[in-house]
Amino acid sequence: MANLKPLTALGHDAPEVLSIGAVRISERFDVALASVAARRGKAGDLASAAQGIGLPLPAPATHQAGDPWSAFWVAPEMWFVEAPFASHEDIAARLKAALGDTTSVTEQTDAWVRFDIAAPDLAPLFERLSNLDLARAPVGFASRTVIEHVGTYLVKRAAGEVVLYGPRSSAASLLHVLEVTAKSLL
């Protein structure tokens, strides 16, 4: 029997972590991810069911942290929901069981790569990467953007902390552009 073991989106046994000057880029694979979309006419029922399990459904362009659920808005009546992978590997099944027919839930964990990016001032980095004005964005801001022709989601978790989700198939390309851009700031 083959000895199978999980690999990160970059194809490694352990997540990639880069420190370039003051910028730290960390690949994360310990977060489960699912999309939640309200079914037609069920937004109110979804809100009630979500409140019952402590699932935040943040307003447009925002992220809301919770325990164990965190979420960010991606489209009208649609969110990406995060939870610790160790305890929520079956995130889609758990959400579907809790939210019932109020929503359509899709497993997203293996479709995306997540990079946590930290630095005292991230604005110069993201000025070169995207059209978002990160310096003016409040903590809790979440938006879709494009980085090097790749559609991504950016979540501002704190003044010097950003989470970037990109397609898993573009993981190496995204890491490369993050690394090259961070080196250009030195």
Order of alpha helices (4+ residues) and beta strands (2+ residues): beta-beta-beta-alpha-beta-beta-beta-alpha-alpha-beta-beta-alpha-beta-beta-beta-alpha
